[in-house]
Amino acid sequence: MSNPTNDSFDLILSGGLVVDGTNAKPFLADIGVRGDRVAAIGDLSQANATRRVDVSGLAVSPGFIDSHTHDDNLLLRKPAMEPKISQGVTTVVTGNCGISLAPLLHDSPPPPLDLLDLGGSYVFSTFAGYLNALRETPPAVNAACMLGHSTLRAAIMPNLDRNATPDEIERMQRLAQEGMEAGAIGISTGTFYPPAANATTEEIIEVCRPLSQHNGIYATHMRDEGDHIVEALNETFRIGKELDVPVVISHHKLMGKQNFGRSNETLAIISEAMKGQEISLDAYPYIAGSTILKKDRALLSAKTIITWCKPFPEYTGRDLDEIAKERGKDRWDVVDELMPAGAIYFMMDEDDVQRIMAFPDTMIGSDGLPHDTHPHPRLWGTFPRVLGHYSRDLGLFPLETAVWKMTGLTASRFGLKDRGVIQENAFADLVVFDPATVADAATFETPMEHSRGIHQVYVNGTQVWDAKERFTGNFPGRVLSRD
């Protein structure tokens, strides 16, 4: 810790409980910011500052890094990024589940690519063009962006419900190479979804070859998160080993009542595989997931809520069983009438959710869908929910561990240099919150509520959120690369 007395700072946050993102015990200190970096940590009571903010009684941590988002289009359409900055998020990882906004020119992309918007958004023929747009009109948060394998398929293949030909694989690989050269941090797959369901393991390995050359991440929404999850895990490990790159298992979960409790099995398998290769995983703090409306999910889900519905917008926010009853049909038959649509599915067990979150290597990612009319509350509430409900109220892990899972752990696994920690010369991505009151306010009934207890948020040394004034009007976000 520093103890400068004659230094001058742009900002001093004084008297806060510093939770530094390393999983170390919190400590009381002042934090001095100069430009976009943390310049000093310690007793800065005698130092000069353009602005000094008393944060005594509050915690100061690194800004939260959302390891799993679908914010690719939100960054451009609504760059204030209010769902994220209001809960303390300063960096988002985009391009997950095989879905990225580039490189693809398309008026009406197939589901689930339409989750990034319902038309008119796929206007970037190159990944470089997308990243340049982010740089030219910066958002309020930083963005680390991945290429989506399903997007590459849609850009090259006229028909997605088949295996790719050798020529198509080669053309996808060229697009992947261009994207990695442009600044993508990795490639994601979503073989669970129809556009990539017919992609073989060999296709994925060949398309993702540029990852090896560019030190990229391989992230995946696996083929199966239910009955056949072990086979899906083994495929994931094989791809990572063949490419010799780090693997991220996206939103690890066990779907369906028959699989409740199997996280004991899957976490043991993941732990064993970690001994031989670099593997990470993320999770969100809810027993319900959200994606496009699918018959198989709707049939198995204990409860299904419609998040958007193109043919019947009035059903948004409604329970699928109630809709089916009104229309005089069963759940299975009514789904066809509602599509295309999105849904929230209650298909997980709370014990599994907690066990996966408490697993030492689990990062926190929201997996929120910002373009849903009635989104899952995770879009607005994920990070305060972990801090409040799971860490403070249930004692699942201490405050410093909760923060680490959202900051230092994520930055290290994604290779985001000088992010996710409060240390001298680290970037000044900071959140000031009240550990006693921080909580999610978004619910399944009212999903777009600001969280409680988030007082201030800074991105690259510039304030973007104030609890009283809300968004500050500043757009200091940057496109981040993998170190």
N, C-alpha and C positions, 0 to 999 in steps of 0.2 A: 504494500500500500504506500501511496505517496503522501507527502506532507508539505506541499509547496505553500509558501506564504506570500510570495511576491508575484506569482503568476497571475495572468488574466485569462478569463474564460468567457466564451459566449453564453454559456449556461452552467449553472450549478444547481443540482438537485441535492438539497441539504437535509441531513438527519434521517434518511430513509433506511429501512432494513434491506440490505442488498442481498438478493438471491441471484447469484452470479451466473447461473446456467451450467455449472460444472458438477452439480450434485453435492457441493460442499455445504456445510452449515451456513445459514445466513448470518450476516454481521452488520452492525451499524456503521455507516460511513457516508460521506458526501461524495458526489460524482461530478467531476468537472468535464464539460464538453467543449471542444474547440473545433469549429468546422463540422465535419461529418464524423468525427472520431471521439471516443472517450480519451481524454487527455490525462486525467488524474483521478485516483480513488483514495480517500482518506479524510483527514481533517482539513477542510478548505475554508474554515471560518474566517480566516484573515485574507483570503484571496479576493481579487477583484473579479467581478462578473458583470457582463452586460445585463444578464437576467438571473436572478436567484429565486428559486422556488423552494419553500419549506415543505418537505414531504415527510416530516416526522410523524410517526404513527402509521405510515404506509409502507408498502414494499416496493422496491424497484428491481425489476428483472429485465433480462434481454427481451426484446420484442418476440412474440411467439411466431414460430415458423410452421405454417400449415403444410404438412408433408403430402397432403393428398387433396387437391382441389380440381374443380372444373371451371376455373375463373378465366380461362383463356380469352373469352369474349367480353366478360364483365370489365376486365382491365381497360378495354377500349371504349365500351359503351357507357360505363358508369365508373370512371376512373377514381372517383372519391372512395370507392371500395368500402362503403359504410358497413356492410355486414361483417367485414373483417376488422377494420380499424376500431370499431366499437367494442370489440372483444379482445383487443390487444395484439392482433396479428399484424406483423410488419413485413413478412415475406410469405409468398404463396408459391407452391410448386404446382405447375400446370401440366397439361398434356397427359393426364392419367387415363387408365383403363383402355388404352389404345386410341383415345380420342384427342386430337389436337386440331386447332383451327387452321393449320397449314401443314403441308402444302396441298391445297385442294381448291379448285374453282368449281363451285356447285351451287345451283339454286335451291335444291331440296335434297340434302344428303340423307341417306338412309338412317333409321334408328340404329344405335343410340347416338350417332353423330349429331342428330338434331337437338340433343340435350344442351349443346352450346348455343343454340338459338333456333328458332323455328323458321329459318329461311333468310336469305340475304346476307349471311355472315361469312360464308366461305368464299372470300374474295382474294386470297393470297395464294399465288401460284408457287411461291417459294417460302421456305421457313425464314430466310433472311428478310423477306418483305414484311413478314409478321413482326419479327423482332425490331426491325427498323421503325415500324409504326409505333411500337411501344416506346422506343427511344425518343421519337419525335414528339409524342404527346404522352409524357410520363404519367403513370398513375400515382396514387398516394402511397402505394406499397411496392416493395421489391418483388420481382418475379424471376423464378428459375424455371425454365420451360423445357419440356420434353416433347419429342415427336411421338405421334400416335400411330401404331402399326395399322390399325383399321383405317385411319386417314390415308396412309400410303396405299393400302389396298384399293380404297375408293378412288384414289387419284389415277391408278394404273389399270385396274381390272373392270371391264364392262359388266361382268357378272360375278358377284361376290359369294354365291352359294356353291362354290366348288374349290378344288385345289388350285393354286397358282401354277402357271406353266414356268419352265426354267427362264424363259425370256421375261416374263412378268416379275419373277423374283429378282432378276438382274436389274430391271428398271426400278423396282422398289428400293433395292440396295443403293442404287445411284442417288435416289432422292434422300435416302437416309444419310448417305455420305455428305451430300450438300447441306443437309440440315445440321449435322454435327459440326461441319466446318463453319457454319453460320453462327453457332453458339448454343445449340441445344445441349442440355446436360445429360440427355439419355434418350432412350426409347421405351415406350410402354406398350403392353399388349392387353387386349381384352377378349380372350378366346372364349369367354362365357357368352359373348354377344354374337348374334347371327353374322355380321360382316366378317368376323374372323374365326367363327366356329369351325370352318373347313380348312383353316390353315394348319398344315402339319408342323410338328416340332422342327423338322428339317427346314421348312420355309422360314420359320421365325429365326432360327439360327443364322441362316444365310442373309436374310434381310438385315439382321442386326449386326453383321460383321463389322461395320464401321465403329461400333462401340469399343471394340478391342483397341483400335488404332487411336481413338480419341479419349480413352479413359472415361467412358460413359457409364451411366447407371442403366440397369435393366429392371424396370418395374412392371408388375403384372397383376391384373385382375384375372385370377386363374380360371381355368376351364370349369372347375367345380369347387364349390364351398360347402358341399353337403356330403352325400353318400360316398362319393369318389374323391374326396379331398386328398387322400394319401397319394393316389396316382397323380393328381394335379400338382402336389408339392414336389414329387419326384421329377415330373417334367420340368418344373421351374428350376430345380437344382441342376438338372442336366444342362439346360440352356445356359445358365450362369457359368458352369464349369467349362462347357465347350467354348464359350466366348472369353472366359477368364476375366469376368467383370463382376462388380458388386450387384447383388440382387435385392430388390425390395418387394416383399409380399404385401400387396395392397389390401387395406381394410380386412385384416385376418379375422375370420368369423366361422362359426358352424351354423349352417342353415337347416331348419327343420327339426321338429321335436325328436325324431328318431336319432338325431346327432347331438342332442344336448349332452354336455359333459365330456365330449370328445376333445375339448381343448387340452386336457391332460395328455392325450395321445399326440396331438399335432405339435404341441409345444415341445414335447420330448423329441419328436422327430426333427423339428427345426433346430433344437439345441445340438443334437448330434451332428446334423449337417453343417452347422456353424464351425465345427472343429476343422472342416476341410475347405471351406470357402467363405467369402464375405456375404453374409445374409442379414437383412434387416426386415422389419415388419412395422406396419402402422395399424392403428385401430381408432374407431370413434366411440364415444361413451354413451351408446344407446342400444336398446335391444331391437330396434327397427332399422331397416335399411331403406334405400330409395333409389329407384331407377325407372326405366321405361316399364309400362304395363305389359306383363307377360302372363300367359295362361298358366304355365307351370308354377310360377311364383304365387299367383293369385289363389290357386287351388290349395297350396300348402300353407299359406299364411294364416295365422290365427285371426288377423284383422288386416284389412287393406284400406288405405285412404287414397283417394285420387288427388294427385298434385296438379295436374293439368289435363285437359281433355279437348282435343281439337273439334270433334263433332258436337260435343255437348259441354260448352264452357261452364254452364250452370252447375255441373256436377263437381267442379273443383272444390276440394276440401271435404267432400262427402265420403261416407263409408260405402265400400263396394257392395256389401250385403244389403244395405238399405236401398241402394240404387236398383239392385237386382230384384228386390221385393216389389218396388214400385213398378218395375217394367214387367213383372209377372214371369220372371225367368230365374234360373239358378245362376250361381256365381260363374260357372264355367262358360255358359252360353252368352252371358251379357258382356263378357270381356271383348268379344269380337266387335260388338256394336260401338264400343267406346274408343277403340284404337283409331289413330295414334293417341296415346295418353301416357301419363306418368303416374307412379304410385309409390306409396310408403307401405312396406311390408313388415309386419311384426312376426319375425321368424327366428329370433335368437333367445338364448337363455341368459339371464342376468349373471349367473355364476360364471359362465364362459366369458362374458364381456369383462367381468372384473379380473378373472384369471389372466386373460390375454393382456389387458391393460397393465397389470402388475408385473408381467414378465419383464425382466430387466432391459431387454433390447427393444421394447415396443415404443415407437414414436406415436405422437398424436396427430391425426389428420381428420379434417371435418368431412370430406367427401360431399360437401354441400352442392346443391344444384341451383345456381343463382337465377336461372331463367324460368324456374317453375313458378306458376302463379301462386300456389300454396305450398311453399317448400318445406322440407324436413327441417325441424328446429335446429339441427346440427349446423346449418349454414350460419346462424347467428349466435349459437350458444355453446359450441363445443368446448372452447378453452376455459371459460369461466365455470362450466359444468365440471370439468376435471378438477380445477382448483377448489371449487366450493363443495360440490356434492361428494365427489369421490375422495379427495385428499382431506379437506377439513372435516366434513360431516361424517363420512364413513371410515376415515383413517386408513384407506387402502394403501397409501404411501405418504411420506412427509412432504411438506411444501417444497423443499429443495428438489426432491425427486420428481414431483409433478412438473415443476418449472423446467428441469433438465430434459424431461421427455418431450417438451415443446420447444426446446431451444438448442442447448449444446449438443445433445445427442443427435438431433435432426441435422444441424449444421455439419457435424463431423461425418455423418453417414452420406450426406448429399455433396460433401466436398465444398461447402460454402465458406471460404476462408474469411476469418475475422468476423464471423457472424455467430449469433447464438450464445455469446458470452459477454459479461461485463469485465473487461480487462483493458489495461492501457493499450491504446492504438487499435482496439477493436472498433468496428463501426458503431455509431451511437444509435442503434435501434433499441429503444427502451420503452417499457410500459410501467406506469405507476398505478398500483392497485391496492385495495384494502383487503388484506387476507381474512379479516373478520366478516366481511360482508360480500365479497365477490361471489357472484352466482349467476347462472343462466336464467333469463326471464322468458325466453322463447319456449313455447309449448307446441304440441301437435295441433292444438286448437288455434292458437295465436302465435305463429312461428316466426314473425318478423319483429321481435321485441329486442330493444337494446339490453344488453346484460347490465347487471348492477356491479358497482364497486370498481369499475375501470375508470380511473381519474384522468390520466394523461397518456398519450402515445406519441412517440418520436420515431421518425424514420430518417436515417442518415443525418441525425442532429437537428432535424426540423420537426416542429410539432404538427401533427396531423389530426389529433383528437383531444378535445377538452370536454370533460363530463358536463360542464354547464353550457358551453357554447357549441358542442358537438364538432362536426368537421370544421377544420380551420381554414380550408380553402387552399392548402398547400399540396403540391404534387412532387415530392422529392424522391419517388421510387425509381429504382434502376433495374435493368436487366442483369441478372447475375449469371456468372459462368461457374463451372465446376473447377476447383483448384487441381 
